[in-house]
Amino acid sequence: MPDALELLKTRRSIKPVELDGPAPSAADIETILTIASRVPDHGKLVPWRFIVLEGEARLAAGEAIVAGFLTKYPQANAEQIAFERGRLARAPLVIAVVSRAAPHVKIPEWEQVLSAGAAAMNLVLAAHALGYGASWITEWYAYDRGVLDALGLCANERIAGFVHIGRSRARPDDRPRPPVAEIATRFG
Ligand SMILES: Cc1cc2nc3c(=O)[nH]c(=O)nc-3n(C[C@H](O)[C@H](O)[C@H](O)COP(=O)(O)O)c2cc1C
């Protein structure tokens, strides 16, 4: 297991197409989901949940993506349709992080959404800590009602991200990071 600080200092997203199989084992998926669930959660509302997409299920979800795509682009060609069908099959494992934020007497929805973001980030970090590469993306289909229906999302639920996980084929260079001096100020 990598040193925690080193992991946090060096983590980079790995593109879905650069994530190969085999998929994480059931035990690793359980570890990833356990760590993803261990996040601050004002009111203990558990305002998030996860959907695991593996194997053929990724292509079944891809059919809903194709349907949504064809509604927008009825003239799409076979190559484009095949690409959309394979959207969730680029990496061996995809875990959808679903925000369940809803109006509450005490806890602002904003805080519930933030907790879902924390769950997604913990999920990414857990995957990296286990030696996998990961990428937190949404893409257009995260906002398509037909795709959300196919995945079983209720009206108040939203996709926080589709986290793609696999064995990293690439070791990409880092991207520019904002200098701390530019993003942090001292009050007073
Ligand atoms: C909510 C959310 C949605 C994102 N959706 C996409 C996306 O659809 N496509 C994409 O290329 N990057 C997306 N990103 C950005 C990547 O997760 C990633 O941060 C970016 O590729 C930079 O890589 P890094 O993690 O190595 O800094 C999203 C990030 C967040 C937080």
The ligand as an SDF file (V2000), in Angstrom:
LIG
                    3D

 31 33  0  0  0  0  0  0  0  0999 V2000
  -18.1460   16.2060  -10.7550 C   0  0  0  0  0  0  0  0  0  0  0  0
  -17.0300   16.0400  -11.7340 C   0  0  0  0  0  0  0  0  0  0  0  0
  -17.3160   15.6530  -13.0360 C   0  0  0  0  0  0  0  0  0  0  0  0
  -16.2900   15.5100  -13.9660 C   0  0  0  0  0  0  0  0  0  0  0  0
  -16.6070   15.1350  -15.2390 N   0  0  0  0  0  0  0  0  0  0  0  0
  -15.6320   15.0050  -16.1660 C   0  0  0  0  0  0  0  0  0  0  0  0
  -15.9500   14.6250  -17.4920 C   0  0  0  0  0  0  0  0  0  0  0  0
  -17.0880   14.3800  -17.8310 O   0  0  0  0  0  0  0  0  0  0  0  0
  -14.9290   14.5320  -18.3740 N   0  0  0  0  0  0  0  0  0  0  0  0
  -13.6210   14.7980  -18.0200 C   0  0  0  0  0  0  0  0  0  0  0  0
  -12.7270   14.7120  -18.8570 O   0  0  0  0  0  0  0  0  0  0  0  0
  -13.2950   15.1560  -16.7540 N   0  0  0  0  0  0  0  0  0  0  0  0
  -14.2690   15.2740  -15.8330 C   0  0  0  0  0  0  0  0  0  0  0  0
  -13.9510   15.6330  -14.5500 N   0  0  0  0  0  0  0  0  0  0  0  0
  -12.5290   15.9310  -14.2220 C   0  0  0  0  0  0  0  0  0  0  0  0
  -11.7120   14.6970  -13.8880 C   0  0  0  0  0  0  0  0  0  0  0  0
  -12.2850   13.9780  -12.8260 O   0  0  0  0  0  0  0  0  0  0  0  0
  -10.2860   15.0610  -13.4710 C   0  0  0  0  0  0  0  0  0  0  0  0
  -10.3170   15.8760  -12.3570 O   0  0  0  0  0  0  0  0  0  0  0  0
   -9.5220   15.7420  -14.5390 C   0  0  0  0  0  0  0  0  0  0  0  0
   -9.3960   14.8820  -15.6270 O   0  0  0  0  0  0  0  0  0  0  0  0
   -8.1320   16.1930  -14.0500 C   0  0  0  0  0  0  0  0  0  0  0  0
   -7.4060   15.1380  -13.5740 O   0  0  0  0  0  0  0  0  0  0  0  0
   -6.7350   15.0190  -12.1290 P   0  0  0  0  0  0  0  0  0  0  0  0
   -7.7360   14.3090  -11.2800 O   0  0  0  0  0  0  0  0  0  0  0  0
   -5.5290   14.2170  -12.4260 O   0  0  0  0  0  0  0  0  0  0  0  0
   -6.4130   16.3640  -11.6290 O   0  0  0  0  0  0  0  0  0  0  0  0
  -14.9560   15.7560  -13.5900 C   0  0  0  0  0  0  0  0  0  0  0  0
  -14.6560   16.1020  -12.2650 C   0  0  0  0  0  0  0  0  0  0  0  0
  -15.6790   16.2620  -11.3500 C   0  0  0  0  0  0  0  0  0  0  0  0
  -15.3370   16.6630   -9.9370 C   0  0  0  0  0  0  0  0  0  0  0  0
  1  2  1  0
  2  3  1  0
  2 30  2  0
  3  4  2  0
  4  5  1  0
  4 28  1  0
  5  6  2  0
  6  7  1  0
  6 13  1  0
  7  8  2  0
  7  9  1  0
  9 10  1  0
 10 11  2  0
 10 12  1  0
 12 13  2  0
 13 14  1  0
 14 15  1  0
 14 28  1  0
 15 16  1  0
 16 17  1  0
 16 18  1  0
 18 19  1  0
 18 20  1  0
 20 21  1  0
 20 22  1  0
 22 23  1  0
 23 24  1  0
 24 25  2  0
 24 26  1  0
 24 27  1  0
 28 29  2  0
 29 30  1  0
 30 31  1  0
M  END
$$$$
